[in-house]
Structure formats: structure tokens, C-alpha cells
Amino acid sequence: MDGIGDVAVGVKRGSDELSMYNSPNTGMSSISDGTSNGSDSKKLRVEEAPPSRVIHIRKLPNEASETEVIALGLPFGKVTNILTLKGKNQAFLEMGTEEAAITMVNYYNTVTPHVRNVPVFIQYSNHKELKTDAGNQRTQAVLQAVSAVQSPGSDVQEILAAASSPVLRIIIDNMFYPVTLDVLQQIFSKFGTVMKIITFTKNNQFQALLQFSDPVNAQQAKLALDGQNIYNSCCTLRIDFSKLVNLNVKYNNDKSRDYTRPELPAGDGQPSIDPSVAAAFSKDSNSLLGKIPGALNPLSAAAAAAAAAGRVALAGQAGSSGVLLVSNLNEEMVTPQSLFTLFGVYGDVQRVKILYNKKDSALIQMSDSNQAQLAMSHLNGQKMYGKIIRVTLSKHQTVALPRDGLDDQGLTKDYANSPLHRFKKPGSKNFQNIFPPSATLHLSNIPQDVTEEDLRLLFSNAGGTVKAFKFFQDRKMALIQMSTVEEAIQALIDLHNYNMGGNQHLRVSFSKSTI
């Protein structure tokens, strides 16, 4: 092994530390304190090692990154080297000074450190330094990158005046769904106590300042969440440390909150949080992104919809319209009514215009930009009448009606006064039941005398195959599962508001459940 003996490491009782090898394949540093050699080093030393600027970290989670390990040391001073032993869930961190290492170990003896919400164990190593191969540029690159957030000459005696502030500045990119103060609290509180949040729009972007009770929590949250998506493929968190160390919150409302002072007033003209929004957040329904790796998972579609219902302004969308451009439609089959019904699942459609010179495209005007965003994110890329449709935001502010007396062959329809709008009532339960297109449909308003056989026949005639069916207890509602999402979309277009007799109209929506 190039003359490097196995190296024993000072460990506390119960350690699962094994001797380490410097393998040319790992790209890792070798370690030497000039004392270990030959077989002596194979004996594990059980006594506690004396203070050293090299810290030994055990029980790391498998997916822990070098950056996350370095973050454990950052608040206490300069980190000068790192060696990770992936297979053994261990790492060695070399601090710039022994004083910094002592402060770090003393602090973590009182406050258990966590990496990715897993407690890890920290102690001094028997090594006095980590020897780094000159070619180990990756480690040096990581150290240089994180040293950007280290403050020069931070006072190692004062942990809280350290590299990171307890306040994070959060910017949300690609904001297709509304993100509220409560959403942020829900996500960030997984890393520690959130004390205060202020939200605002700057440069047409939704931003927030969020204060933890402890800078270490802020550091862990930044490492875990920076670059993550709140919802699938959108609402990306960009996180930095703020120069502020304390936030001054005057009002508790939907823009700012001091969780330590619930007695604060709501402030002039600022509503406190909308009850329908709060109700949706408290519901523990399936998240939009339940099965998507790499996404955060605190949120439900209900919450997104309720936030939209609360008319939370979308960053960068304040002046944007609620008009969508839909293209690649099946021009032989599509009608304004079919578009009204499908897009009406995600908002109240005001007008639909199929373009006269390009009948595979249409403009759809929703009630507002939130609903337009919601419809776009759910319906773009879905199949309608056998074709994959494309949905984008239009530059038009409204959809124009044809001039009086002009016949446009029924291609433009005004639905402003339609009785079929699902979201007319503020805080309606429908806001909590908005889900992506799925093969399973939720049926409601079913007349008492209608049987399972009747409904199976009705949905089969819509051109699909019914795979499963289940009545709810009161038989006024049911779930019906088609064989594909495309069949379910078709059935919803054809049968939502279908007259079941006795002036009872069937209501159809997408379900989050399966049968």
C-alpha cells in the first residue's frame, strides 16, 4: 500500500470504526500522524483521543455530500481539508486551528449535530492533520466553493457570530403555483424552529426572508433545500444567507409572520391568512409530488389550489394575463365546449376561441393568471382526442369576441355567465379537490336509482374500457377507473354535466385515489 500502514483512529466506546485504506481508486486523501505502523495500528484504541484539529465524524447517512460534512465545521472557523469514507459512513474534517476544533466538539457535545435529519457522532481524531494528494483537486474545489460562505476571521469563541446568519434569503424560480408564507414555514420547519418570515416581490420575483432560532439550522436548511423543487418540475428554491441577523416583523398576516409574537396585529388592508387556505394546508392529502424523487414533499394539490383561491399574487405574473394558447389540437374533433369542460377542471373558463386560420390552436381565457398557470401545468403534454396538446401562456390579455353580426362558425364562445363554473364560490370545497389528470375519475351527484351497471355502460359508451368501479357509502358519489388517462380525459369531456334524468347532472373530476 505504498508504504502507508493501516491507520488506527481514536474512537469512543461502541464505535464501529474500522481501519482505513488509502485506495488509488477512491480519489481520497491519505492520513498520517507519523505514529502508526504495521500491525499495531490494527488494534482499535478505545481511549478518547486528545484534542486535535482533525475531527472524526461517524454514522453519516449514505447520501451525505462533502458539502454537508463541511457545513458542520463552518460555523466554528476555517475548514482546511476533508476525507470522506463513503462505504463506512464516516468522514474526517480538518479545521484551520485546534481552537476551532475544540469549540466545535464542545458545541456538538451539547447539541447533537444532524446531517439530512440523521444524528451523527463527532469526536477528535488521533490524526493531527490530513495529508492531501496534490492531484486531489475535487476536494480542494469543494473546499474553495464552500469557503465563499465562510466569514474571514470569524470569532471561534462565539458560535452565533459565525459564518452563517440565522436568516435565509429565499427566491423562488419557475413559480407555476402560488407559494405562500405557510408553505415556506411547513418546508423549513423540518430543519429547526422557524421564528419569523417576511415575504415580498422584488424584480418581479417572489422572495422571502426566513429566520431560524439557530444559525446551524439555517445552514442545514440551505444545504438540503437549495436548488430543490417544491412541486414537481417547478417552484425551485434559491437560498442564500442574509446579511441581516434579526428580522423586525410588525404584522402577522399573509405577507409576514412572527411566530414568537402571536399577538401582533394584521395591519391595515392586509388580510390575515385566508381560512380556506389554512384549512387546505392542515389537510394531509396526497402531495402532487408524492412519488417524485428529488422533490420536496410537504404540499398537497389542495394547498396549491387553495392558495390560488386565496388569490395569492404570482411572482412575475402580477401583470400577466389569464389567457392560454393551446396548440396541436385535433381540429376534426375539438370544440369550444370540449375545451371549456376540460380546462374548467382547473379554473373558471371565461371565453374560448378556436383560431379561424389555424384550427388546431385555440385561445382560452381563465378567470385569472393563477388559474391559467394551474391549467397549464396540469394539461400541457396530456392527450386529447388522440393528440398530445401543448399549453402555454398567451401574450393576449383577453380573448376578443367576434364583432356583432359576424359569423365565425361557432369558433368563439363566451362562458362568462356559465352556470357550470366550478370555482365561483370563494373557499368552495372544489378548490381542495384539484388533481392532475388520472385514469380514475370521481363522480358525484348520482341519482339514487342509478346502478353500477348503468354507470359502467355510460362510461364504456364514451369510448373507453372501465377497469374498476366503487360506490361511496351514500351512493351519491363513486370512483370509476378507465384503462388510460387519455380515456379518462375523454370520458370527463363527454360526461361532465351529463343529464342523468330528473334534472340531475353528473359531476366528473379527476381523483387522487385508485380503486
Disulfide bonds with the S-S distance in Angstrom:
none
